[in-house]
């Protein structure tokens, strides 16, 4: 609670006094007519509670301070009117209407009404229209009930001069308005209340009960002063002061979540309005009650219209979201499938389906981070959408894949232009794309088959690009190696040819064969870092020289891996001198720990080395070299690779003999 200990003590005294004065039980009963609970004490309590509310208004700035100022002023004027009534008018045989007391009493309503409205504006933001209508429904139904119960009784007995009639009717109408505001406030806050609004609501309900009891009993000539129900007025002013000093909790953007409380309360108040109309049909009720009850039902209809509009809007939005990629705003895979089905079924004109996969995006994402990657996808998606606008439709399939549906006019340039739109160059990066296209329904009539074929063509394009990049990088390295050592270049060429033949004999796929061929061609590229004196030494190498030689596979791996397109090949280069029995270098791998491509290169390299002439010896006969491979099978070489090599060499020899 705000205000510290003095405020808490004052509020505790006010609340305690009010509770005890209303109790009048047990040993405290004699005190009820003494000075502690007499008229003076009563005046001190109601005026003190009003001043405490005004004190809070002084300590708060802005709209909320003004709200408490209005509520406190209304409370103080009501208290002054009540002091005058008990001091001057209570014992009169005839009480004039209106009187000075009525001026204080009636000033309470507009001031508190304005204060509550300001407080509601300062505490509630972003309430949806449906809650505003719920508040209106609840307010109208509550007002109709008050008019049916209280105003009905007053109307039967009201009489006299017009000003007196207006004064007597102003009380139930004022209560009706305040009760409606409180109920509406609860509705606008999602039928939840913090302590401030709970205390305000309780105070106004007690005030309404006290007023209603007074008006009805006066109309029936059964009112006796003082009455137990009179405490509702005192309690209201005390509860207002307690509410003013509660911590302010701002409620922002209340949403109608569809939970039970958002439907149960409006239904209950609508049922109340319907019940009042039924009573009016069966008996006699005042016109105001009937009009308010009818208005509450009209508000329910308005709520129904708003709910239907909101649901329709949500349905449209959900459909849009279901067919839209959240990152780029393009159509997603589901939207593409829907549109492609329409094309395949003949409901739309024939089209070209083109799939695009970004090249270099993973490197960009890893280098600059995922937020930058998302921003890049957004930029490229926007460029693609602008490029096809008015001619076709762009989609994002997910990840770094995009797609377009274009008119089937036979122009391959359209697809190439879309690919150009999905490129971007910058400092340290280049983003391009691979693509595949198919005509629908020209080539296929099934949407799923069209996607599958376009996907195959896209990846074929991607792999051809990668192969080209690998070949270019390989050629540069081989040219450097040939310039460094022409004899080593000839050896490499022979090993690569043999390795490709063995890889095919072992039924490797095309990509694996490509890797083996490149690894065989580059397996000795690290020897460029070995001195010529060691490479061309006619005698056996010593231990230090062998240490140099054994480093060349690691050096070769680093050189080859520097080209991104050759990274899968670099691992084979590193392991190309490992042995099946684990006695090789540089990692002492054994058996199937050695990559299969490296095992193939090892056998082919050994065979070519045996049959080639060297400065310190003549080359072996091919048959003797095959025997040596068989002898070392299971120790230095993989037996399966040796067997495949023997078959490949035999087939190669037979073909040459036939030629």
C-alpha positions as CSV (number, residue, x, y, z in Angstrom):
1,X,0.0,0.0,0.0
2,X,1.2,3.5,-0.8
3,X,1.5,6.3,1.8
4,X,3.5,4.5,4.5
5,X,2.6,3.7,8.1
6,X,0.5,6.9,8.8
7,X,-1.9,6.1,6.0
8,X,-2.2,2.5,7.0
9,X,-3.0,3.4,10.6
10,X,-5.6,5.9,9.5
11,X,-7.3,3.5,7.1
12,X,-7.2,0.7,9.8
13,X,-9.0,3.1,12.2
14,X,-11.6,4.1,9.7
15,X,-12.3,0.5,8.6
16,X,-12.3,-0.7,12.2
17,X,-14.7,2.0,13.3
18,X,-17.1,1.3,10.4
19,X,-17.2,-2.4,11.1
20,X,-17.7,-2.0,14.9
21,X,-20.4,0.6,14.4
22,X,-22.3,-1.8,12.1
23,X,-21.8,-4.8,14.4
24,X,-23.6,-3.5,17.6
25,X,-23.2,-6.9,19.3
26,X,-22.1,-8.2,22.7
27,X,-20.3,-5.9,25.2
28,X,-19.8,-3.2,22.5
29,X,-23.5,-2.5,22.2
30,X,-23.6,0.2,25.0
31,X,-20.8,2.0,23.3
32,X,-22.8,2.5,20.1
33,X,-24.7,5.3,21.7
34,X,-21.7,6.9,23.4
35,X,-19.3,9.6,22.1
36,X,-17.0,7.0,20.5
37,X,-19.7,6.1,18.0
38,X,-22.0,9.1,18.2
39,X,-22.7,11.7,15.6
40,X,-19.5,13.6,16.0
41,X,-17.4,10.5,15.5
42,X,-19.5,9.6,12.5
43,X,-18.9,13.1,11.0
44,X,-15.2,12.7,11.6
45,X,-15.1,9.3,9.9
46,X,-16.9,10.3,6.7
47,X,-15.1,13.7,6.4
48,X,-11.8,12.1,7.3
49,X,-12.2,9.3,4.7
50,X,-13.0,12.0,2.0
51,X,-9.9,14.0,3.0
52,X,-7.8,10.9,2.9
53,X,-8.9,10.3,-0.7
54,X,-8.0,14.0,-1.5
55,X,-4.6,13.5,0.1
56,X,-4.0,10.7,-2.3
57,X,-5.0,12.9,-5.2
58,X,-2.4,15.5,-4.1
59,X,0.4,12.9,-4.1
60,X,-0.4,11.6,-7.6
61,X,0.2,13.5,-10.8
62,X,-1.6,13.3,-14.1
63,X,-4.9,11.8,-15.1
64,X,-4.9,9.5,-12.1
65,X,-4.4,12.3,-9.6
66,X,-7.3,14.2,-11.2
67,X,-9.5,11.1,-11.0
68,X,-8.9,10.7,-7.2
69,X,-9.4,14.4,-6.8
70,X,-12.9,14.2,-8.4
71,X,-13.8,11.1,-6.4
72,X,-12.5,12.7,-3.2
73,X,-14.4,15.9,-3.8
74,X,-17.6,14.0,-4.6
75,X,-17.1,12.1,-1.3
76,X,-16.5,15.3,0.7
77,X,-19.6,17.0,-0.7
78,X,-21.7,14.0,0.1
79,X,-20.2,14.0,3.6
80,X,-21.0,17.7,4.0
81,X,-24.5,17.1,2.8
82,X,-25.0,14.3,5.3
83,X,-23.6,16.4,8.2
84,X,-26.1,19.1,7.4
85,X,-28.9,16.5,7.2
86,X,-28.1,14.9,10.5
87,X,-27.4,18.3,12.2
88,X,-30.3,20.3,10.8
89,X,-32.9,18.2,9.0
90,X,-33.1,14.8,10.6
91,X,-35.4,15.8,13.4
92,X,-37.8,17.9,11.3
93,X,-41.3,16.7,10.8
94,X,-41.2,17.8,7.2
95,X,-38.0,17.7,5.2
96,X,-37.9,20.0,2.3
97,X,-37.1,18.6,-1.1
98,X,-34.8,19.7,-2.5
99,X,-32.6,20.9,0.3
100,X,-29.0,21.9,0.9
101,X,-28.3,18.3,1.8
102,X,-29.6,17.2,-1.6
103,X,-27.1,19.5,-3.3
104,X,-24.2,17.8,-1.5
105,X,-25.7,14.3,-2.0
106,X,-26.4,14.8,-5.7
107,X,-23.0,16.4,-6.4
108,X,-21.5,13.0,-5.5
109,X,-22.8,11.3,-8.6
110,X,-21.3,13.4,-11.5
111,X,-18.0,13.9,-9.7
112,X,-17.5,10.2,-8.9
113,X,-18.7,9.3,-12.4
114,X,-16.1,11.5,-14.0
115,X,-13.4,10.3,-11.6
116,X,-14.2,6.6,-12.4
117,X,-14.0,7.3,-16.1
118,X,-10.7,9.0,-15.8
119,X,-9.3,6.2,-13.6
120,X,-10.5,3.6,-16.1
121,X,-8.8,5.4,-18.9
122,X,-5.5,5.6,-17.0
123,X,-5.7,1.9,-16.0
124,X,-6.9,0.2,-19.1
125,X,-5.3,0.3,-22.6
126,X,-5.9,-1.6,-25.8
127,X,-9.2,-3.3,-24.8
128,X,-10.7,-4.9,-27.9
129,X,-14.1,-3.8,-29.2
130,X,-15.8,-7.0,-28.0
131,X,-14.9,-6.1,-24.4
132,X,-16.3,-2.6,-24.8
133,X,-19.5,-4.1,-26.0
134,X,-19.5,-6.6,-23.1
135,X,-19.1,-3.6,-20.8
136,X,-22.0,-1.8,-22.4
137,X,-24.1,-4.9,-22.2
138,X,-23.3,-5.4,-18.5
139,X,-23.9,-1.7,-17.7
140,X,-27.2,-1.6,-19.5
141,X,-28.4,-4.8,-17.8
142,X,-27.3,-3.6,-14.3
143,X,-29.0,-0.3,-14.9
144,X,-32.1,-2.0,-16.1
145,X,-32.2,-4.1,-12.9
146,X,-31.7,-1.0,-10.8
147,X,-34.5,0.8,-12.7
148,X,-36.8,-2.2,-12.3
149,X,-36.2,-2.6,-8.6
150,X,-35.5,0.9,-7.2
151,X,-36.8,3.4,-9.7
152,X,-40.0,1.4,-10.0
153,X,-40.7,1.8,-6.2
154,X,-39.9,5.5,-6.3
155,X,-42.1,6.2,-9.3
156,X,-45.1,4.8,-7.4
157,X,-44.8,7.4,-4.6
158,X,-43.1,10.4,-6.2
159,X,-45.2,13.5,-6.2
160,X,-45.2,17.2,-5.4
161,X,-43.5,20.0,-7.2
162,X,-41.5,19.2,-10.4
163,X,-38.2,20.1,-8.8
164,X,-38.9,17.7,-5.9
165,X,-39.9,15.0,-8.3
166,X,-36.7,15.5,-10.3
167,X,-34.6,15.4,-7.0
168,X,-36.2,12.2,-5.8
169,X,-35.7,10.5,-9.2
170,X,-32.1,11.8,-9.5
171,X,-30.9,9.4,-6.7
172,X,-31.9,6.1,-8.3
173,X,-30.8,7.3,-11.7
174,X,-27.4,8.4,-10.2
175,X,-27.0,5.0,-8.5
176,X,-28.0,3.3,-11.8
177,X,-25.2,5.2,-13.7
178,X,-22.5,4.5,-11.1
179,X,-23.4,0.8,-10.9
180,X,-23.3,0.6,-14.7
181,X,-19.8,2.3,-14.8
182,X,-18.4,-0.2,-12.2
183,X,-19.8,-3.2,-14.0
184,X,-18.5,-1.9,-17.3
185,X,-15.1,-1.3,-15.8
186,X,-14.9,-4.9,-14.7
187,X,-15.9,-6.0,-18.2
188,X,-13.2,-3.8,-19.8
189,X,-10.6,-5.3,-17.5
190,X,-11.4,-8.8,-18.8
191,X,-13.7,-9.5,-15.8
192,X,-10.7,-9.3,-13.5
193,X,-10.1,-6.6,-10.8
194,X,-7.1,-5.6,-8.8
195,X,-7.6,-4.4,-5.3
196,X,-8.3,-0.8,-6.4
197,X,-11.2,-1.7,-8.5
198,X,-12.4,-4.4,-6.1
199,X,-12.7,-1.8,-3.3
200,X,-14.3,0.8,-5.6
201,X,-16.8,-1.8,-6.8
202,X,-17.6,-3.0,-3.3
203,X,-18.1,0.6,-2.1
204,X,-20.5,1.5,-4.9
205,X,-22.5,-1.7,-4.5
206,X,-22.8,-0.9,-0.8
207,X,-23.8,2.7,-1.6
208,X,-26.4,1.4,-4.1
209,X,-27.8,-1.0,-1.5
210,X,-28.1,1.7,1.1
211,X,-29.7,4.2,-1.4
212,X,-32.0,1.5,-2.7
213,X,-33.1,0.5,0.8
214,X,-33.6,4.1,1.8
215,X,-35.6,5.0,-1.3
216,X,-37.8,1.9,-1.2
217,X,-38.6,2.1,2.6
218,X,-39.3,5.9,2.3
219,X,-41.6,5.2,-0.6
220,X,-43.3,2.5,1.6
221,X,-43.2,4.7,4.7
222,X,-41.3,2.1,6.6
223,X,-37.9,3.8,7.0
224,X,-36.6,4.1,10.5
225,X,-33.5,6.3,11.3
226,X,-30.9,5.2,12.1
227,X,-30.9,1.9,10.1
228,X,-28.4,-0.9,9.8
229,X,-28.3,-0.3,6.0
230,X,-27.3,3.3,6.5
231,X,-23.7,2.0,7.0
232,X,-23.5,1.3,3.2
233,X,-22.9,5.1,2.7
234,X,-20.1,5.2,5.3
235,X,-18.6,2.0,4.1
236,X,-18.5,3.4,0.5
237,X,-16.5,6.6,1.5
238,X,-14.1,4.5,3.6
239,X,-13.6,1.9,0.8
240,X,-13.0,4.8,-1.7
241,X,-10.1,6.1,0.5
242,X,-8.7,2.6,0.9
243,X,-8.9,2.1,-2.9
244,X,-7.1,5.4,-3.5
245,X,-4.1,4.3,-1.6
246,X,-3.6,0.9,-3.3
247,X,-0.6,0.6,-5.6
248,X,-1.5,1.6,-9.2
249,X,-1.3,-1.4,-11.5
250,X,-1.6,-0.5,-15.1
251,X,-3.4,-3.0,-17.3
252,X,-2.2,-2.9,-20.9
253,X,-3.8,-4.5,-24.0
254,X,-6.3,-6.8,-22.5
255,X,-7.4,-9.5,-25.0
256,X,-10.5,-11.5,-25.3
257,X,-8.9,-15.0,-25.0
258,X,-12.1,-16.9,-25.3
259,X,-12.0,-18.3,-21.8
260,X,-15.2,-19.0,-19.8
261,X,-15.2,-15.7,-18.0
262,X,-15.2,-13.8,-21.3
263,X,-18.5,-15.5,-22.3
264,X,-20.2,-16.4,-19.0
265,X,-20.5,-12.8,-17.7
266,X,-21.9,-11.3,-20.9
267,X,-24.4,-14.3,-21.1
268,X,-25.4,-13.7,-17.5
269,X,-26.1,-10.0,-18.0
270,X,-27.9,-10.6,-21.3
271,X,-30.1,-13.2,-19.5
272,X,-30.8,-10.5,-16.8
273,X,-31.9,-8.1,-19.5
274,X,-34.1,-10.8,-21.1
275,X,-35.6,-11.6,-17.7
276,X,-36.6,-7.9,-17.1
277,X,-38.3,-7.8,-20.5
278,X,-40.2,-11.0,-19.6
279,X,-41.3,-9.3,-16.3
280,X,-42.3,-6.2,-18.2
281,X,-44.5,-8.4,-20.5
282,X,-46.1,-10.2,-17.6
283,X,-46.6,-7.1,-15.4
284,X,-46.0,-3.4,-15.3
285,X,-42.5,-2.0,-15.3
286,X,-41.3,1.6,-16.0
287,X,-40.3,2.5,-19.5
288,X,-36.7,3.2,-18.5
289,X,-36.2,-0.4,-17.3
290,X,-37.7,-1.8,-20.4
291,X,-35.6,0.5,-22.7
292,X,-32.4,-0.4,-20.8
293,X,-33.1,-4.1,-20.9
294,X,-33.9,-4.0,-24.6
295,X,-30.7,-2.0,-25.2
296,X,-28.7,-4.7,-23.3
297,X,-30.0,-7.3,-25.8
298,X,-29.1,-5.1,-28.7
299,X,-25.6,-4.8,-27.3
300,X,-25.5,-8.6,-27.2
301,X,-26.4,-8.7,-30.9
302,X,-23.7,-6.1,-31.6
303,X,-21.2,-8.4,-29.7
304,X,-22.3,-11.3,-31.9
305,X,-21.6,-9.3,-35.0
306,X,-18.2,-8.2,-33.8
307,X,-17.3,-11.8,-32.8
308,X,-18.4,-13.1,-36.2
309,X,-16.3,-10.4,-37.9
310,X,-13.3,-11.1,-35.7
311,X,-13.6,-14.9,-36.4
312,X,-13.9,-14.2,-40.1
313,X,-10.8,-12.0,-40.0
314,X,-8.9,-14.6,-38.0
315,X,-9.9,-17.3,-40.5
316,X,-8.6,-15.1,-43.4
317,X,-5.5,-14.3,-41.4
318,X,-4.9,-18.0,-40.5
319,X,-5.4,-19.0,-44.2
320,X,-2.9,-16.3,-45.3
321,X,-0.4,-17.4,-42.6
322,X,-0.8,-21.1,-43.6
323,X,0.1,-20.2,-47.2
324,X,2.8,-17.6,-46.5
325,X,6.4,-17.9,-45.5
326,X,6.8,-15.9,-42.3
327,X,10.4,-14.7,-43.1
328,X,10.1,-13.4,-46.6
329,X,6.3,-13.0,-47.1
330,X,6.4,-15.1,-50.2
331,X,4.1,-18.1,-50.7
332,X,5.3,-21.3,-48.9
333,X,5.5,-24.9,-50.0
334,X,1.8,-25.4,-49.3
335,X,0.9,-22.5,-51.5
336,X,3.1,-23.8,-54.3
337,X,1.5,-27.3,-54.1
338,X,-1.9,-25.8,-54.3
339,X,-1.1,-23.6,-57.3
340,X,0.8,-26.4,-59.0
341,X,-2.1,-28.8,-58.6
342,X,-4.3,-26.2,-60.3
343,X,-1.9,-26.0,-63.2
344,X,-1.5,-29.8,-63.5
345,X,-5.3,-30.2,-63.4
346,X,-5.8,-27.6,-66.1
347,X,-7.5,-25.0,-63.9
348,X,-4.7,-22.6,-64.6
349,X,-2.6,-21.9,-67.7
350,X,0.5,-24.1,-68.4
351,X,3.5,-22.9,-66.5
352,X,7.2,-23.3,-66.0
353,X,8.2,-24.6,-62.5
354,X,11.7,-23.5,-61.5
355,X,13.4,-24.5,-58.2
356,X,16.4,-22.5,-56.9
357,X,18.9,-23.4,-54.2
358,X,21.4,-20.8,-53.0
359,X,25.1,-21.6,-53.3
360,X,27.3,-20.1,-50.6
361,X,24.5,-19.4,-48.2
362,X,25.8,-21.8,-45.5
363,X,29.2,-20.2,-45.5
364,X,27.5,-16.7,-45.3
365,X,25.3,-17.9,-42.4
366,X,28.3,-19.4,-40.5
367,X,30.4,-16.3,-41.1
368,X,27.9,-13.5,-40.4
369,X,25.4,-15.2,-38.1
370,X,21.8,-16.3,-38.5
371,X,20.2,-12.8,-38.2
372,X,22.3,-11.7,-41.1
373,X,21.4,-14.9,-43.0
374,X,17.7,-14.2,-42.4
375,X,18.2,-10.6,-43.6
376,X,19.9,-11.9,-46.8
377,X,17.0,-14.3,-47.4
378,X,14.5,-11.4,-47.0
379,X,16.4,-9.3,-49.5
380,X,16.7,-12.0,-52.1
381,X,13.1,-13.0,-51.6
382,X,12.0,-9.4,-52.2
383,X,14.2,-9.1,-55.3
384,X,12.7,-12.3,-56.7
385,X,9.1,-11.2,-56.0
386,X,9.8,-7.8,-57.7
387,X,11.3,-9.6,-60.7
388,X,8.3,-11.9,-61.3
389,X,5.6,-9.4,-60.4
390,X,2.9,-9.3,-63.0
391,X,4.3,-12.4,-64.8
392,X,4.4,-15.2,-62.3
393,X,4.5,-16.1,-58.6
394,X,7.5,-16.5,-56.2
395,X,7.7,-18.9,-53.3
396,X,10.1,-19.9,-50.6
397,X,10.3,-23.6,-50.1
398,X,12.2,-23.4,-46.8
399,X,15.9,-23.0,-45.9
400,X,17.7,-21.4,-48.8
401,X,15.4,-22.8,-51.5
402,X,13.1,-20.6,-53.6
403,X,10.7,-21.4,-56.4
404,X,8.8,-19.6,-59.2
405,X,5.8,-20.4,-61.4
406,X,6.2,-18.6,-64.7
407,X,4.1,-18.5,-67.9
408,X,5.0,-21.3,-70.3
409,X,6.2,-19.2,-73.2
410,X,9.2,-21.3,-74.0
411,X,11.7,-18.6,-72.8
412,X,14.6,-20.1,-70.8
413,X,15.8,-16.5,-70.2
414,X,13.1,-16.0,-67.7
415,X,14.5,-18.7,-65.4
416,X,18.0,-17.4,-65.9
417,X,16.8,-13.9,-64.9
418,X,15.2,-15.2,-61.8
419,X,18.5,-16.9,-60.9
420,X,20.3,-13.6,-61.4
421,X,17.8,-12.0,-59.0
422,X,18.9,-14.5,-56.3
423,X,22.5,-13.5,-56.4
424,X,24.4,-11.1,-54.2
425,X,28.0,-10.1,-53.9
426,X,29.8,-8.3,-51.1
427,X,33.0,-8.0,-49.2
428,X,34.2,-11.6,-48.6
429,X,31.1,-13.4,-49.9
430,X,29.4,-14.4,-53.1
431,X,25.8,-15.8,-53.2
432,X,24.7,-17.5,-56.4
433,X,22.2,-20.3,-57.1
434,X,21.6,-23.6,-58.8
435,X,18.3,-24.2,-60.5
436,X,16.2,-26.8,-62.3
437,X,13.0,-26.2,-64.3
438,X,10.2,-28.2,-65.8
439,X,7.1,-27.4,-67.9
440,X,3.7,-28.3,-66.4
441,X,1.7,-30.0,-67.8
442,X,3.9,-30.1,-70.9
443,X,6.4,-32.6,-69.5
444,X,4.4,-34.1,-66.5
445,X,0.8,-34.0,-65.4
446,X,1.4,-34.7,-61.7
447,X,2.4,-31.9,-59.3
448,X,4.5,-34.2,-57.1
449,X,6.3,-35.6,-60.0
450,X,7.0,-32.1,-61.4
451,X,8.6,-31.1,-58.1
452,X,10.7,-34.3,-58.0
453,X,12.1,-33.8,-61.5
454,X,12.7,-30.1,-61.0
455,X,14.5,-31.0,-57.8
456,X,16.7,-33.5,-59.6
457,X,17.6,-31.1,-62.3
458,X,18.4,-28.4,-59.7
459,X,20.9,-30.7,-57.9
460,X,22.3,-31.9,-61.1
461,X,23.0,-28.3,-62.0
462,X,24.5,-27.7,-58.5
463,X,26.8,-30.8,-58.8
464,X,28.0,-29.8,-62.2
465,X,28.9,-26.5,-60.8
466,X,30.8,-28.1,-57.9
467,X,32.6,-30.5,-60.3
468,X,33.6,-27.5,-62.4
469,X,35.0,-25.7,-59.4
470,X,36.8,-28.9,-58.2
471,X,38.3,-29.4,-61.7
472,X,39.5,-25.8,-61.9
473,X,41.1,-25.9,-58.5
474,X,42.6,-29.3,-59.3
475,X,44.0,-28.1,-62.6
476,X,45.7,-25.2,-60.9
477,X,47.4,-27.4,-58.3
478,X,48.4,-30.0,-60.9
479,X,49.9,-27.3,-63.1
480,X,51.9,-26.0,-60.2
481,X,53.1,-29.6,-59.3
482,X,54.0,-30.3,-62.9
483,X,56.1,-27.1,-63.1
484,X,57.8,-28.1,-59.8
485,X,58.5,-31.7,-60.8
486,X,57.5,-32.9,-64.3
487,X,58.1,-36.6,-63.5
488,X,55.8,-36.3,-60.5
489,X,53.1,-34.9,-62.7
490,X,53.3,-38.0,-65.0
491,X,53.1,-40.3,-62.0
492,X,50.0,-38.4,-60.7
493,X,48.2,-38.7,-64.1
494,X,48.7,-42.5,-64.1
495,X,47.5,-42.9,-60.5
496,X,44.3,-40.9,-61.2
497,X,43.5,-43.0,-64.3
498,X,43.9,-46.3,-62.4
499,X,42.0,-45.0,-59.3
500,X,39.0,-44.0,-61.4
501,X,38.9,-47.5,-63.0
502,X,39.1,-49.3,-59.6
503,X,36.4,-47.0,-58.1
504,X,34.1,-47.9,-60.9
505,X,34.9,-51.6,-60.5
506,X,33.9,-51.3,-56.8
507,X,30.5,-49.7,-57.8
508,X,31.0,-46.3,-56.2
509,X,28.6,-43.6,-57.2
510,X,29.6,-40.8,-59.5
511,X,30.3,-38.3,-56.8
512,X,32.5,-40.8,-54.9
513,X,34.3,-41.6,-58.1
514,X,34.9,-37.9,-58.7
515,X,36.4,-37.5,-55.3
516,X,38.6,-40.6,-55.7
517,X,39.9,-39.3,-59.1
518,X,40.7,-35.9,-57.7
519,X,42.4,-37.4,-54.6
520,X,44.5,-39.7,-56.8
521,X,45.5,-36.7,-58.9
522,X,46.4,-34.6,-55.8
523,X,47.7,-37.2,-53.4
524,X,51.3,-36.1,-53.8
525,X,50.7,-32.3,-54.0
526,X,52.2,-31.9,-50.6
527,X,55.6,-33.0,-52.0
528,X,55.9,-29.5,-53.5
529,X,57.1,-28.6,-49.9
530,X,59.8,-31.3,-49.9
531,X,63.3,-30.3,-51.0
532,X,64.4,-31.6,-54.5
533,X,67.5,-33.2,-52.8
534,X,65.2,-35.6,-50.9
535,X,62.8,-36.3,-53.7
536,X,65.6,-37.0,-56.3
537,X,68.0,-38.7,-53.9
538,X,69.4,-41.8,-55.7
539,X,70.1,-43.6,-52.5
540,X,67.9,-44.8,-49.6
541,X,66.5,-42.0,-47.3
542,X,67.7,-41.6,-43.8
543,X,65.3,-41.2,-40.8
544,X,65.2,-37.3,-41.0
545,X,64.5,-37.4,-44.7
546,X,61.7,-39.9,-44.1
547,X,60.2,-37.6,-41.5
548,X,60.1,-34.9,-44.3
549,X,58.4,-37.3,-46.6
550,X,55.8,-38.4,-44.0
551,X,54.7,-34.8,-43.6
552,X,53.7,-34.3,-47.2
553,X,50.2,-35.8,-46.7
554,X,49.4,-33.3,-44.0
555,X,50.8,-30.5,-46.1
556,X,48.8,-31.8,-49.1
557,X,45.6,-31.9,-47.0
558,X,46.1,-28.2,-46.0
559,X,46.7,-27.2,-49.6
560,X,43.8,-29.0,-51.1
561,X,41.3,-28.0,-48.3
562,X,42.1,-24.3,-49.1
563,X,39.7,-24.8,-52.1
564,X,36.2,-25.1,-50.6
565,X,35.1,-27.3,-53.6
566,X,37.9,-29.8,-52.8
567,X,37.4,-30.2,-49.0
568,X,35.9,-33.8,-49.3
569,X,39.0,-34.7,-51.4
570,X,41.4,-33.3,-48.8
571,X,40.5,-36.0,-46.2
572,X,41.4,-38.7,-48.8
573,X,44.7,-37.0,-49.6
574,X,45.6,-37.1,-45.9
575,X,44.9,-40.8,-45.6
576,X,46.4,-41.9,-48.9
577,X,49.5,-43.3,-47.2
578,X,47.9,-45.2,-44.4
579,X,48.3,-49.0,-44.2
580,X,45.7,-51.7,-43.8
581,X,47.6,-53.1,-40.7
582,X,47.9,-49.6,-39.1
583,X,51.5,-49.1,-39.9
584,X,51.0,-46.1,-42.2
585,X,51.1,-42.3,-41.7
586,X,50.2,-39.7,-40.6
587,X,47.4,-41.1,-38.3
588,X,48.2,-44.8,-38.1
589,X,44.7,-45.7,-39.1
590,X,43.9,-49.4,-39.7
591,X,41.4,-51.4,-41.7
592,X,38.1,-49.7,-42.5
593,X,39.1,-46.7,-40.4
594,X,40.9,-45.6,-43.6
595,X,38.4,-44.0,-46.0
596,X,37.7,-46.3,-49.0
597,X,38.8,-43.7,-51.5
598,X,42.2,-43.4,-49.7
599,X,42.6,-47.2,-49.8
600,X,42.0,-47.2,-53.5
601,X,44.6,-44.3,-54.0
602,X,47.1,-46.2,-51.9
603,X,47.0,-49.4,-54.1
604,X,47.1,-47.4,-57.3
605,X,49.9,-45.2,-56.1
606,X,52.0,-48.3,-55.1
607,X,51.4,-50.1,-58.4
608,X,52.4,-47.0,-60.4
609,X,55.4,-46.4,-58.3
610,X,56.5,-50.1,-58.8
611,X,56.2,-50.0,-62.5
612,X,57.7,-46.6,-63.0
613,X,61.5,-46.1,-63.6
614,X,63.3,-44.2,-60.9
615,X,66.8,-42.6,-60.8
616,X,68.0,-45.3,-58.4
617,X,66.2,-48.4,-60.1
618,X,64.3,-49.6,-63.1
619,X,60.6,-50.1,-63.1
620,X,59.1,-53.6,-62.3
621,X,57.1,-55.6,-64.8
622,X,53.3,-55.1,-64.4
623,X,52.8,-58.8,-63.6
624,X,55.5,-58.7,-60.9
625,X,53.9,-55.6,-59.5
626,X,50.5,-57.4,-59.3
627,X,52.2,-60.3,-57.5
628,X,53.7,-57.8,-55.0
629,X,50.3,-56.2,-54.4
630,X,48.8,-59.7,-53.7
631,X,51.7,-60.4,-51.3
632,X,51.0,-57.3,-49.4
633,X,47.2,-57.7,-49.4
634,X,45.9,-57.8,-45.9
635,X,49.0,-56.1,-44.4
636,X,49.7,-52.9,-46.4
637,X,46.6,-53.0,-48.7
638,X,42.9,-53.6,-48.4
639,X,42.4,-57.1,-50.0
640,X,39.1,-56.1,-51.6
641,X,40.8,-53.1,-53.2
642,X,43.6,-55.3,-54.5
643,X,41.2,-57.7,-56.0
644,X,39.2,-54.9,-57.7
645,X,42.5,-53.4,-59.0
646,X,43.6,-56.8,-60.4
647,X,40.2,-57.1,-62.2
648,X,40.4,-53.5,-63.5
649,X,44.0,-54.0,-64.7
650,X,43.1,-57.2,-66.4
651,X,40.2,-55.6,-68.3
652,X,42.4,-52.6,-69.2
653,X,45.1,-54.9,-70.6
654,X,42.6,-56.9,-72.6
655,X,41.1,-53.8,-74.1
656,X,44.5,-52.5,-75.1
657,X,45.4,-55.9,-76.6
658,X,42.2,-55.9,-78.6
659,X,42.8,-52.4,-79.9
